[in-house]
Structure formats: structure tokens, C-alpha cells
Amino acid sequence: MDRNNPTLSDFHTVLVLLRRGSFRMASDELGLSPSAVSRQISALEARLGTRLFDRDTRNVVPTASGRAFGRVAERMVNTAEDVMVEFDAHLSARNGRLTIAGLPSVTAGLLPGLLRSFTVEYPDIDLRIVDALSGSVLEAVETGAADIGFTAGTVSARSRLAFQPLMDDAFVAIGAPGGPLSEDRPYRWVELVGMPFIAMAQGTSVRELIDGACLRIGHRLAPRFEVAHLATAGALVAEGLGITALPTLTLPVLRTEALVQRPIPDFGARRRIGLVRRSGRSLSPPARAFLEHVRKSGIAERAG
């Protein structure tokens, strides 16, 4: 005999009937007719192969099996209530896990402020940050290893990703005090590329824009140093080994307190920062909550 058929409604009805002691009072609480409650109990007894209640025209008395089933029903109803509270918390983004992938300059320059205010509103969401180069950010989002990503530029139309622009990140020249950028003024791009230049490696979003700026003035960049990490570029600049040009979001990585920053009015491009997510896939409640938090922050209004 299959005894795996009781429903949550059956468990709930048995508990109410045990507490009320009559079909009429149980039906009032359940919002059903007394005959409907009686039919439900009879059908449940038939499935279980045992009588749960002895009843006459006035009284409903649980049998030994009815009392035993009532103890099971209480555990089942309490468990169902607990798991629904947990699920409701998931739906309301009160808890859960959120993985964000991003360029190092974004995770250092943009995310900390966003996360500080986000965690005040959602303190029980577990956050994981993956800082990586642009290609790895896109791969993490595309494979589902990250819920959303922050990257630069756009994504291919053939990609399974959607790109939402957030802000445009202007380039500035960075140098050591007393070095080639000691004059407090804007510097033309042709001036800067003629100085000892510390460039980011090929394949980075920064280098792509640097090379594009050089192409516009018909100048081929010949860097004195080429590095893969922003911190390395900052350390070389701080030692007076050259100057560099970087987007403003990268500056927290460089710890530029002891360095000088100069505008580049004719650089001709800005690095567009945006959010990527998988196209056609529903976001988790924590991810939806974070995207709404980003929208409310006004960052997207900075994108021209």
C-alpha cells in the first residue's frame, strides 16, 4: 500500500480537526464546508488504511493512529512553514549568494562604495568578488561562474551576453613629482607619448584605447616598460621610471597619493564601463537586488 500520498493540506486539516474536535469548527477555520472536511479525512484514512478519528453526530475523537499521525503532521507543517520562510527570504533577496566578476580597476575603484551601501541594505547576502581581465570576466558570466560582471567596452553581438553601459571613464596622465609632468597643466597626447612611457600589456582594455589614441595622431607607441598589472605600473611611475596614462577608475589600485595627475584634453576616447549578464537567463534575487541598487546609485547616468 502506498502511504506516500498525504498532502500538506491533509496534514493541516488533521491538525485543525485535532485542535477543534468537531467538523463544524474545523470547517469554519479552514473555510470549507463540514462535509468537505469529512470527505477529505475519509479519503486520507482510505489511503492510509487506518482510521484516524472515531466520530458520531456530535464528537470527533482521535484514535491512537490519529494521535500518531497528528505528531507527524505537526512536524510536516512546521517544516513546510520553515522552508517557506527560507524561500521567501530568497525571493526577497534577504539572503543567498552573489558572485560579481570585474576588472581589477572596477573592483577597486567602483565596487567598494556600491558594496558598502548594498551590504547595509542586504547584510545576509554572501558576496564573492572575482577580479580578472576582461576576457575572464566575460567567460565567468557566460559559464555561470559569476552572476554579473563589470567590464570595459562592449561585447560581441554573437555573444550570449548583454551589456549595459554604466559610465565613461576618462584617461589622465600619471607621473612622479618633479618628473616630466611637474608642470600643473593639461598635456597633449603627442607630448605624453614622447616621454618614457609605461604601458599596460597588449590585450587589456586600457592598452586597446591607448593604441587607438596613438593611431589617431599617427604615432606608434614605443613603451619603455610594458606591464600586466596596474600595481606594477604605479610602482614604476612612483620610482620615476616613466609616466603612464590610465582611466580614473584605476587610480585606487595605484595608490596615487604621492603621484601627480594631469588632464589629457585631446586623448579622444573614454573607457566605457558596463555590466554584463547572460542573455535570456533569469537573474537570482540577490543579483536582481544588486542591479536595482546600481540603478538607484545613479552611476548609469554618467554614461553618455
N, C-alpha and C positions, 0 to 999 in steps of 0.2 A: 504493500500500500504506500502510495506516495504521500508523505506528510510534509513536503516542502512547499505546500500551496498557500498557507496563511499569508494574507496581505497585511500591510501596515494598517489598513483600515480595519481588518479583523482584530488585530491586536488592540487597537484603540477602542473599538466597540466593546470588547471584552472588559477592558479596564473600566470604562464608564459604567457598564452594567454591574460590575462587581461593586463599584463605589455607590451607585444609586439604588441597587436592589430591586428595581422594577423596570419593566419595559417602557412604561409610560414616562417615568422620569428620565430614563436614559435617552428616550427618543427626543424629549424636549431639549436636552443638552446637545444631542447630535444633529438636531434639525431634521430628523426623519420621522416617519410615522411609526407607531409601535409595531405594526405588522411587518414593516420593512426591517426593523431591528430584529424581530423574532425570526424572519426568514434568513437573515444573514447569519445569526447564531446557529440555526438549524443546519444551514449549508456547511458552515465551518465544522460542526460536530460530525456531519456525514463524511467530510473529507478526512477528519482526524480519526474517525472510527471510534469515538467515545463521547459520552455525554458530559458536557461542561457545567450545565445548570439543571437542577430539578425545578420545575415550575408548575404552579397551579394558577387559578384565576386571580390570585391576589399576591403571591410571593414568588420570588426568584432566588433560589439558594444554590450557591456553587457546590459542585461535587468536589471530591478530592482531586480529580483531574482538572476541574475548573480552577481550583486554587493554584495547582502546579502550573497550569497554562498562564494564569494571571501573573505569576512571578516571571515567567519567560516574556510575557507581553510587556511588563514594566521595563525590563531590560531593553527590549527591542525598541520601544517608543522613546526611551531616554537616549539610546544610542542614535536613533534617527534624528532626534532634536539636536544632539551634539554635532553630528556630521553636517546638518543643515546650517547650523550656526557657523561652522568652519567654512562651508561652501559659500554662504552669504558674505563672510569676511573676504573670501577670494574674489567674489564678484564685485565687491565694493573696493577692492584693491587695498584693504587694510593689512593684508599680509601677502605672502608669495615671494617670488624671486624675480629679479630684473637684471639682465645682463646687457650692458652697454659697451659696444666696441667704439673706439675712436682714435683718431690721430693723436700722437703724444701732445702736440701743441693744443689740441682741443681739450683733451682730458686734463691738462694742466692749466689752461688759460680760460676755458669756458665752463667746464663741468663743475668745478668746486663750488662756485656760487649757486648754480642751479641745484646741486645736490644738497647743499646746506638748507635751502628753503624747502626742498622736496621732502627731506627726512623729518623736518618739523611737522609737516602735514601727514606723512606716512611713515611713522617711526618703526613699524614692524615689517616693512618690506626689506628683504635681504638683497643688497646691491652688490653686483660684481662688475668691475671695470676691466676691460681688456684694451690696453693701449698698443696700437700696432700701426704699421704703414698702411696706406690707402688700400692696396690690393688685398691685404689680410683682413682689413675691416669689412670690405665687400664680401669676401669669402665667408667670414664669420656670420654675417647676416644671412647670406644666401643659403648656407648649410643649416641654419637654425642654432648655431652655437651662441649667437647673440640675438637678442630680441630686436634691437635697433642699433644703428651706428651713426657716428658723426664722421664725415669725410669732406674732402675738398673736391671742387669741380662738379661734374655730373656723372651719371652712369650711362652705359650704352643702352640704346633703345632695345637691343636684343636681350638685355639682362632681365632677370626675374625680379629686379629691384626697382623701387620707386624712390625718387629723390625729391626732397622738399627743401628748397633754399631757405636759409635762416638769416645769414648776414654776409656782408662783404668785408673782407679783412685786408686793410691797406698795408703796403710794404713801407718799411722805414729802414734807413741806413743805421748800422750799429758799429761803433768804434770805441777804442780806449781813449780816456782823457789824454790830451797832449799829442794825439796821433793825427792821422790825415783828416779827421773830422773835427778838429779842435775849434774851427770857426762855427759859431752858433748861427747857422743859416740853412736854407734848403740847398740840396745838392742835386745837380743834374745827373741823369743816369750815365751819360758819357764820361763824366768826371769819376764816378764811382767805379766803373769797370776798368778804368785806367789805373786804379790803385791796387795794391796787393789784396787779392780778393779770396775770401774763404767761402766756398760754395758747398751747398748740400749735394749729395750724391745724385747721379742720374737715376731716374725712376721715382723720385719723390715729387709731390705736388709743388713744392717750393721751387725745385730746380726746373721743372717744366715751365713755370711762369718766368723765371729768371732768363731762361734761354729764349723765350718768346720776346721778352723786353729787349734782349740783345739783337735779336733778328730785326726788330722794328727800327733800330738805329744802324743796322748793317755792321754790327760789331760782334766778333766771335769771342766768347768768354774764354779766357785762359787762367783758370783759378790757380792761386799759389798753393792752396790746400783744398782738398775735396773730402768731405766727411759724411758719415751716415747718420750721426746723431746730433741733435740740436745742442746738447750739453757740451759736446766736443767743440762745436763751432764757437760757443760762448767762451769756453776756456781759452781757445786760441786767440780770440779777439781780445780778451782781458789781458793776455800776455803781450799785446801789441804786435802780434804777428800778421795782422791784416784787418780789413774791415769786412763786413758782410751786409746783406740786405735780406730782411726777413719780415713776414707778416706780424702784425702786432700781437696776435694770439700766442705766438711762440715765445714772447719775451719773458713770461714767468718761468719758462724752462731754463732760460739763460741766466737768471738772477742778475738782471741788468742794473742793479742799484749803482754799481761803480762804473757803468758804461755810459756813453753818450748816444742819444738818438737824434737823427736828423731826417726831416721830411724829404721825399723824392717826388716832386710835383709832376714830373714827366715820365714816371715809371710806365704808365699806360695800361695797367691791369690791376685788378684786385683778386684775391683768392676768395672764391665763393665757398662758404661753409654751409653744409646742409645735412639733413637727416636722411638716412636710408632705411628702408624696411622692405620686407618681401611683398611683392605684388600679389594680390588675390588671397592673402592669408590673414585671418583674424589675429589681432594682437591680444596678448594676455591682458587681463585687467590692470596689473601693475604697469605694463608698457603703455596702455591707453592713458592711465593716470599721469604718467610721466610726460607723454606728448601734450596732454592738456596743460600740464604745468609749464612746459616750454612755451606753449602758445600764450598763456597768460603773462609770461615774463616779458613779452614784447620784443624778444630777440628777433623774431621773424620780420618785424617791421624795419630792421636795419638792412634787409636785402633790397637792393634797388631794382 
